[in-house]
């Protein structure tokens, strides 16, 4: 349920644009961000196991004065995520069925009916649907990569961090988009709520055992998500960058070039089907996360369909306005920008999470180990510094 958020259409946009423009160089960002995601998602799960409450409720209780700001930024993250899902699903509908993009954006609001039907069947039904969609995505990626012949040397070199990322403002912007698409803030709230709802651990021994299982599950699932994100970068680098198409900045451009460059008429169809699956699966987890945030911070429990309509309306409006004013060619930039917004919001979720899970009085035997606490704060500081550098660069017109 949580890992699917790491392969939503926002990831597609940033990974494809980054791979086509900078080849394999941003693989180091995908790798580093994925490791950070594994750490903070593990903290999130342990918070739910140790305290029985989610990150939103725990933050509201621990930081009442900051709670309104934390809630506002969390809602912004959900809307930014939903914007990517709206645009990704609409693009997929256009590529598969010729539905005009503007109409596709509006049609995505109808997924609330499907979500309501699944929600009535319980969380397990949602999980099975999400798992099925993830299989579709994984099979699609495997097929695309089977047609691709990446250069092994440059690919492996891409996992080594480069100082160029910090020096090049455009590359930094793309890297921050990848961080926001990979370490998704709303997933931290969702994960902490899923653990106590699934298993009630009444003893310290049971909680420690559950924490070990949750850690293994988190690392395994996010390792798969990391592989899929890396596969997108590799696909863009090997197919587009190495063929001289360094300006492939949108999913539509990528889809258009797949058939002639890979020599397969099936490749773009598989690509679009996987994109639609990614958008719909992420929709489910985004809605659940939105419910957790609203309930935890505001103590308001809305039914899923009402929450879905409000959030989707907040996403559809900017998407429709942007398409109307700037044209369909602006969609790629809007997708990447939505992921940058997620990175800007990330410290507002990470800092409370690291602080709360490092508190022995709250966490007991499941508090963060010293190395987890140090890396958590270092990761939070790194995101803040990168965001700050980006903001300064934008203000200077870089």
CORUR-V683055 format. One record per run of one state. SS is the DSSP state (alpha for helix, beta for strand, coil for the rest). FROM is the first residue (numbers start at 1). LEN is the number of residues. Records with the same first field share a line. If there is no record, write none. Layout:
SS: FROM-LEN  FROM-LEN
//
This chain:
coil: 1-2  8-1  23-4  52-3  63-4  98-3  121-2  147-5  158-6  168-1  183-2  199-5  240-1  244-7  263-4  299-5  327-1  358-2  367-3  396-3
alpha: 3-5  9-14  27-25  55-8  67-31  101-20  123-24  152-6  164-4  169-14  185-14  204-36  241-3  251-12  267-32  304-23  328-30  360-7  370-26
//
